[in-house]
């Protein structure tokens, strides 16, 4: 019997090849009717035999395109009978369709890129509905070419025929183009003079890189700074010009085979490297590779990504080696997206730059991840992942903004069941980054016609995003930083409502008592938390000054535990008068901040074990200690636990005299051990969050210890353990408690 039904589908269903997929399925099952996008998702009005609808629905879920995701599907019986199958123009409704992130080149486009008979052979801007730019080019919804930066490029007849063909994978691929009608590459000197264009520009750029020059390369979401990763002189020159003494540079390899020559790669890591995300993956460096030592000095890991666009693949046709591909920005700022800003801010860093004329409307960073026990743990979520739109089980009506933290900032907005998670933004203390925060919020606000009903913010009174929200006149609810971290684990893992034991170890978090916490053990549920253990508090001399000059943290702990005699060998490195002044500050309680931060404890151990007296980048101590870690050593420092206070005097005393490899191993083992011992005694399921749990070695130890005794624990994986997850904990708390009252 012939019937008609309407389907309303929400999820990742625009710009991902969903409509041509549906068209093909409908044609297969002899369904007729109309398919169209609107601002909520995709609508289908079909007529056909009853049995055909059931078969259609089964394959709709089973054979989804790679980038598509169905979050909601509603089916209604309708009266109208349709006679032909067609995809019709987009319609406007309430704005809820997601803005998608940019994606790496798909396998089909990769195959065409290397096919000499294909019209897009070696075309640097090749893409289809399964890959290519999205977030970086979208100006407004619905996601149609007129609302993207590709509107400047008029399609040729060939591209137009593919764009209009429902059976072609480039049907309504908004960035579609070819060498005859699309964007072009331009090689320019540092003053903007064009030296070469089209594919010749890439060839000449590669030649310059091979000669040891430093270039900026414009890709999907911004510029990378690039040089030959095997050329020690070029890498050192980049460090000198960038004023980046030791922070490791990310690398780009042409393909997985090349990456295997420089790093140890497991099956899980290979899968992640080759995925449609193509993130930077933290890998064990391979001994004896040709990579310059100054790429990641004093470390045993490399951050590697594979070429993820036609631009990079074209370059690699002429490059002789792997390249450094680090974000082109001033330290702490947003990745640069246009040439005028590049010349203004990095004109003294680059020799030349490879530009193109497709505007980047919204910049995006590379995502970063590592693997533990074949599971992927993200440390930055941007290209390929965020913006992220999640249909939640919450039923509250309203629009709520969770601001997150000030460092590693990202925010999320809840609207009537839908959660919109921003891409990674960065450190809001930087003016350019704070401007980016406001720009991305405005993009979401205008695109989705948002009227914010409530804002959830950190307890810290001086966060710039909190001050901004107050200036906007928003009504604020405040939530403690570490509690928000742990709630994000409950949200991400969709855990039941009960009490958990949570460990939150990080660098800084403002506490209810006005101190700086960071080594916290809570009993918690979705409504409340209680601090049951914490690391022993110590002083930060001058607050921020100690976070940079980490020898002061070590000295503070030496004074606290009266270890000046044991620390003589360490203390001779510093001016006696300076040390006396700080000792007087400690005795008189002048200009001190008290903290329990495990992140700062890592810094103190890094100072005495690795000789890092001034930290040049966040996480340096943890990475250096990891590089010294020896899994074959049976060494473990014991941390004390008295009345809920975790003491580390004996560990610190031992580290002052032990050989570095032993001390680093014993320290990391000791941290894992105290977590395990506290967890065993509590008989609760465990939550772990905070930046310290991005230490791969520590996490591997925890996995091993907990799984051996079948102790259940949960961590952040897709949403990061660092401060970029705080917004999720904030929104979860508000939706679980306040908005129900």
N, C-alpha and C positions, 0 to 999 in steps of 0.2 A: 504494500500500500504506500502511495506517495504522500509524504508529509513535508513540512517546513519547520526549521528550527533556527533560532538565533543564538550565537555563541558570543559571549563577552569575555575576552581573555586579557589578563593583566600579567605583567612580569617583564622579562627582557625579551620583548617581541617586536621592537622597532629597530631598524638598521642592522638586523642580524640575519637577514635572509628568510624571515619567518613567513612573510606573505607568499613569495614564490614557492616555498615549501608546502604551504597549505594549498595553493593552487594546484600543484602537482598531485598531492594526495586526493583532492576533490575530483580532479580529472580521472584519477585511477579508479575511484569508487563511484564514478558517474553521478556526482553531486553537482548541482548548478546553483548559481546565485552570485552574491557580491562579497568581496573581501576589501576591507579598508582600515587604514590607521585613523585613530583620533588621539586626543590628548590623554586618554586613559589607557590605551593599549591598542588592541586589534579587535575588530568586530567582523563576524561572519554571519551572513543570512543565506541559508542553503535550503534547497529542495531536493528530495530524492527518496529512495526506498528506505524503509525503517532499518533493515539489516545493514545497509550501506553506512548509515550514521555510526553504528556500533563499531564497524571495522575501521572507519575513518578515525574515530576517537582513540582507538587502541594504538594505531600507528602515529597519531599526533603526538603522543607521549613517548613512544618507543624510538622514534626516528628523528627527534628534534635536531635542528642544526647545532653546530658546536657551540655557538655563542648564545643560543636562545635558552630561556628559562621560563616555564609557566608557573606563576605563583597562585593565580586564581582563574578558574574557568566556570562561568555560569551559563547554563543552557535553558532556553525558553522556547516553548511552542509558539509559532506564529501562523497567521492565516495566509499570507501572500505566497503565491506559487511563482517560482522563478523559472526562466526558460533557457538562460545562457550563463556561463561561468565567466566572471570578469573581476579584475582588481580595479577598484574605482579610486578617485581622488580622496586625499585625507580630509577628514571632517574635524571641526573644532568642538570640544566639549570641556568639562572641567579638567584642569591641567594636572595629570598624575603620571603620565608616561615618563620613564626614567631617562636621564641623560647618561649615556653609556661611556665607559672609559675607552681610551685608545687600545688597539690590539696589535700584536705582532703579526707579521705576514703569515698567511695560511699556507698549507702544503700545495694547494692547487695553484696559487699565485707564484709560489716558489718554483714550481715545475714550469709554468709559463715564462717566468723571468729568464730561465736558462734554455728555453726552446727557440732556436733560431728561426723557426717558421711562424712563431707567434707574433702578432702585431705589437705586443708589449715586451718583446725581447729586450732585456737589459734596460727596461724603463724604470727609473728610480721611484716613481710614484704609483706603481702598480698596487691595486687593492681590489677587494670585492666585498660583498655583504658579510663575509666571514672574517674580515680582517681590516686593518688600516685605521685611520684617524676617526674619532668620534668627539670626545670631550674637547679636544684641542681646537676643533673647528666650529663647534655648535654655538650659535648666537642666541637662538630661541627655539621653542617647540611650536608645532610638531617638527620632527626631524626630517625636513625636506631640504633640498639643495639650496633653495632661496634663503633659508635660515642658517646657512653655514658660510664660512669664508670661501667655499668653492663656488659661490654664486658669481664670482668674478670671471670664471672660466666657462665659456659657452661650449657645450658638448658638440663634437663633430658628428657626422651622420653615423659613423661606425659605433661610437660610444652610445649615441642616442638609440640605436637599434637594440643594443644589449640592455640598456636601461629600461626599455619599454617591453622587453620580452619576459613574460612571467616564468618561463622555463629556464631562463639564464640566471646563473648565480650572481650576476651583476644587476639583476632587476632592482631598480631603485636603490642602487648603491650610490649614495649621494656624493662621495668623493671620486666617482668614476672619471677616468680620463685616460688619455693615451699620448704618445709623443706629438700628435698633430694638434691637440687641443688643451693639454694640461699644463700644470706648473713646470718650471724649468730650473735647472741648477745654474749657479753663477759662482765662479771662483773670483774672489776679490782680495786686493791687498788690504792691509790694516787701516787704510784711509778710505776704503770703499770703491776704489777703482776696479772695474771689471777686467779680469785678465783672461777669462775663458768662460764659455757657456755650454749648456746642455751636458751630454755625457763626457765631452772633452774636459769640462770643469772638474769632474770627479777624477779623471785620469791624471790631470795635472796636480790636483790636490794630493793624490796618493804619492805622486813623485816627490812632492815637497816633504811629505811625512817620511818617506823612505830616506830623504836626505838629512833628516834630523830636525826639521822645522816643527813648530808648534802651531796647530790650527784649531779653529772652532768650526764645528760641523753642525749645521741646523738639521734636526731630525723631525720626529713626530711632535714632541711636546716642548722642544726647546733646543738650545745649543749644548753640545758636549765640547770640552777641551780635549784635544787629541794629539798624541805623539806616538812614535815607535816605542813600544813597551820593552823592547830588547836593547834600546840605545840608552846606556847609563848617562851619558852627557845630556841627552835631550830630556830625560826624566828629571835629572837634577836641576836643569835649567828651568823646567816647568815649576818645580818646587820653589826655587828661588824667586821666580817672577810672581808666583801665586802666594808667596809667604806662607807656605804649607810645609813645615819642616819634616813631619813624620806621619801624618794621617795617611793611611793607605789609599791608593788610587784604584778605582774599578777598571777592569780590563774587558775588552771585547774581542771575541774570537769569531772567525768566519763561520765555523760549524762545530759540531760536537767532536769530530775527529781531531781538530786542531786544539780544542779545549783539553782533550785528554793528554796532550803532550806537555801541558803545563800544570795539571792538577790531577789528584786522585779523585775519581768520579764514580760513585755508586750507581746502582740501577735507579734508585729513587731520585738522586741528584740529576742523572741524565734525563729522566722523564721531565723534571721540573725545568731544567735548562731549555729543553726542546718544546715546551708547552706553548700555547698561544699567549701566555703572559711574558715569556722570555725575561724573567727578572734577573737581577744580579744575584747569583748564588754564592754563598760563602763556602769555599772548598779548601781541602788540605792541599797545600802547595806540593808539587812534585820536585824532589831533589834533582838537581842537575839540569833543570830546564833553562832555556835561554832568556827568561824574563829578568830584567834588571833588578838587582837587589834593592834599589831605592824605590821600587814600586810599593813595597810593603815592608819597610825596614823593621828588623827585630821581630817579625811575626812569621807564623808558619801557615797562614791562611791567605788565600787570594779571593777577591770578589770578582767573579767572571760572569759575563752575559754573552749570549750569542747574537750575531747580527739580526736585528728584528725588523728591518725595513729594506726596501729596494735601494734606498740611498746608501745604506751601509754595505749591502751586498755588492753594489757597483764599485764602491771604493775598494773592497777586498779583492776585486778582480785584478787590481793593480798594486795592492799593498804586498810587501814582502814578509811582514810579521804581524803578530797580534798588536793591538793598539791599546793605549790608555784611553778610556772614554769616561771622563769625570764631568759632573754637572758644571756648566759654565756659569759661574756666579761669584760674587764676593762672598767670602765665608759667612754663613748664617743667613744669606739672602736667598731670594727666589731664583730658580733657574731662569736665565735670560732667554727671551723669546724673539727679539727683533734686533736688527743689525745696528740701529742707532744707539741702543742701550749697550750693545756689545762693544762698540767702538769707544763709547764714553767710559765704561767701567773696566773693560779688560783690554783696552787698546795697547797697554804696555805689557800685556801677557802674551798676546797672540802675534804671530808673524803674518798669517793670512787667514781667510775664513771662506768656507763653502756655504753659500747662502741659497735659498730658493724663494720663489715668489708666492707660495701659498701661506697666507697669514695664519699665525698661531693665535687664536683668540684667547685661549686659557692654557697657560703652561702646565706641564705635569712632569714629575720626577720619575726616575726608574724605581720600580718596586725592588725590595731586597728580602731575601729569605735564606734559610739554611735547613738542613734535614737532620732529624734525630729519630733513630729507630724507624726509618722509612716514612716518617711523618714530616710534613712541611710546616715550618715555623716562620711566619713573616715578621720582619722587623721594620719594614716600611711598606705601606700599601698605597700605590698611586697608579702608574700605567698598568693597564690590564685588569685592575681590581676596583679602583675607586675613581669617580663616584660609584657608590653601591646603594641600591634600592632594595629594601627588605620589607616584605609584607609580614607583619607581626600578628600574633594572636591577641594583642590588646584591642579592646573595643572602644576605648575612650574617644570621644569627639573633642577636637581641639588641635591647636598647633603649638608645639612646645620645642624650644631651642635649648640644647645642651651644649655649653660652650667648650667643654673639655679643659685642658690645661694650657699653660702659657708656652711651655717647651714642647717640641714635637706636636704642635697644635693640629687638631682637626676638630670639626664639630659635627653634630647630627641634628636633624629636625624631624620631629614626629608630627604627622598630620593624618588624623582619622584612620589609624591603623598602619599607615605606611611610614617607614623609617628611611630617611635620606641621609646617607653618610658621605661627608665631604672627602675629597682627596687629601693626602698629606699636605700640610701647609708649611710648618716649620716653627722657628723661634720667633714669637711675637714681639720680643724686645727689639728686634730689628725693624726699622721703619718700613722698609720695602716689603717685608714679610707680613707685617700688620696690615699694610695696604692690600696685600693679596687676600688676607682673611676677609677684609671688608668687601673686596671685589667678588669673591666666591659667594659670600653670603648674599650679596645683592643679586648675583646671577640666579641663585635659588629663589630668592624672594620675589623677583620680578617674573621669572619663568613660571612659577607655580602660584602666583598671586597670594603670597603668604601674609597672614596677619598674626603675629606672634602673641599668644595668650600668656605664656609664662616662660621664664628663662631659668635654667638650672646651672649654677656656677660653682667653682671651687671655693673653699673657705678662705683662701688667701685674699686679703683685702686689696692688694695692690696689683693683681693681675690686670693687664691691659684690656683683655677681652671682657672682664667683669666691669671695669670702669666704662668701657664703651657701651655695654648693655645698660648700665645705669644712665648714661648720657642720652640713650635712646628713649628713656622713660619706661623701659620694660620692668615688669614685676619679677623679682629674683627669689629663688630658693637656693640655699647653699648646702654643699655636701662635702664631707671630709675626703681628702684626696685619695688616701689608701683604701678607704672603704669603697670608693667608686671604682678603683682598680679591680678589687676582688669581685664586686658585683658584675663587672664586665665579663668575668669568667663564667658566672652563673648564666648571664644572658647568652653568651656565645655558645655554650654547651647545652643550653635549654634544660637546665637542671631543675628538679622539683623543689618546692618550697619547704625547706627544712634548715636545720642549723649545720654549718660547716666550720671547719678550722681553716683559716686562711693565712698564708704567709705573703706579705707584701714587702719586698726588698727593692729599694730604689735609691736615687740620689737625694731627692728633696720632696717634701710634702708638708704643707702647713697643717698643724694639729690643733685640736680644740683648746689645748693649753698654751697656744702661742709659740710652741717650740717647733723645731724642724724634725719631723719623724722620717723614717726610712728603713727601719729594721723591725717590722711589726708582725705580730702574730695575733690575729683576731678570732674570736668566736663570733659568727655572724649569720644572719639570715637577711631576707630582703627588706626587713623593717628596721633592723638595729644591728649594732656591733659593739663588742667589748674587747678592749685591749688586754690580752692575758699574758703575753710575753713581749719583750722587746730587747734589742741589743743595748748594752751599757752605753749611757750617754757620755759624750765628750764635747769639748769646745771647738768651735770654728773661730779662729782669730780673724776678726774683721769680716766675717761672713763670706762674701763672694771672693775676697782675696785668697782665702784658703782653698777654695774650689779650683782656682787657677794654680796657685803655688802649693802643691800638695805636700811638700816637705813639712809645711806648717801643721797639717793634719797629723802626720807622723809624730812631730814634736809635741803636739797637744796630747797625744795618747801616751807618749813617753813620760810627760809630766804627770798625767792622771795616774798612771800606774807606778810612778816613782822608779823609772827605769833609766835614769840619766847615766848611771855607771855602765849598764849593759849597752847603752846606745852611743857610747863614746866614739866608736868607729864611724858611725853614721853622722854624728853631730859635728865632727871636725870639718865637714864640707861647708859649714855655714859660719857667718860672722858672729863671734861671741857676743858682741854688743847687741846685735839684732835679736839673738836668742834671749838675752837677759831682759830685753824690753818685752818680748812676748811672754816670758815667764812672769814678769811683774803684772802684765795684763791678766794672766790666769789667776794669779794670787789675789788681785784686787777686783776681779770680775768685770774688767773694763772692755767694752766693745767686743763682747763675746756673744755667740749664738750657740745654744746647746742643741745637739743632734744625736739621733740614734741610727743614722743612715748607714746601711750596709754598702751602698755605693761609695761613700766616703771612706769606709773601712777598707774596701778594695784599693782605694787611692793610697791610703796610708801604707798598706802592705806593698803596693807597687813602688812606693817611694823607697822603702828600706830594702826590698828584694831586688828590684830592677834598676834602682838608681834614677828613677824619674822624679826630679825635684819640681819641675813645672810641667803641668799637663798641657799638651798642645791640641788635644781634641777629646771629646767626650768618649768615655769607655776605653781610653788608652791603657790604663792600669790593668783592667780586666783582660784585655787582649794580649798584653805583654805577659801577664801571669799564665794565661792559657798556653802561650808559646813555649813556656818553660815546663809545663806540666808533663810528667812522665808516668804513664799508666803502669809501668813495670816496677815503680817504687812503692814499697809498703810504708807509707808515711802519712800520718794524719794528726793534725793538732786537735787537742781536746778543748772545746768551749765549755765553760761552766754554766750552770743554770741554778740560780738561787732567788727564790721569791719572784719568779717571773722575769728576772734580769739575766740576759745572756752575756756572760763576761768573756773577754778574750785576752786577758793579761798574759797567761802562760803561752798562748799562741804567738802573741807579739814578741814576747821575751825570747822565744825560741827562734823566731824569724830574724831577729837581730843578729844571731850568731850562726844560723844554719847556712849551708851552701845554697845559692839561689834556686837551683833545680829542686832540691829537697824542700825548701821553704815554700815555693809556689805550689808544689804538689800537695804538701801537708795542709796548707791553708785552704785550698779548694776542696780537698777531701773533708776537712773539718767543717766547712760550711754545709756541705751535703749531709754530713753525719748529724749535726745538731738539728737540722730540719727533720731528718728521718727519726731521730730519737724522740723529739717532741710529738711528731705525728703518730708514732707507734702507741704512745701512752694515752692519746686522746680518744681513740676509737671513733673517729668521725671521718667522713670523706674530706679530702684535702683540696684546697684551691691555692694556686701559685700565680702571682702576678708581680709586675714591676720590672724595671729595666735590667736588674741583676739576673733575672731568669732568661735573658737573651745570651747569657754566657753558655755556649754550646757544651763545653766540658762539664760544667756544673749540672746542666740539664740531663746530660747522658748519665751522670752518676745517680741522679734522682730517679730517672727511668729505671735503671738497673736495680737500685735498692728497693724501690716501691713495688716493682713487678715481681721480684723474687718472693715477697711475702703477701702478694695479692692485695696490697694496700691501694685503694682507689684514689686517684688524684686527677685534677683537671687544670689545664693551662690555657692561655690565649694562644691560638695558632694563626687563624686568618686575620684576627684583629690586633695583633701585636701585644706584647707584654709591657711596652713602654708607655709613655704618657699619651700616645695617640689613641689609647683605648678608654681614657677617662670619661670622654663624652658618652660612651655606651653605658657605663656604670651609672652615670648621672641620669640618663633618660630612663634606664631600667628602674632605678629607685623611685623616680617621680611617678612613673606609670603604675608601679606596684603599690604605692602608698598614697602620696599626696593627692593625685588626680582622682582617687576614689573617694576622697573625704568631702 
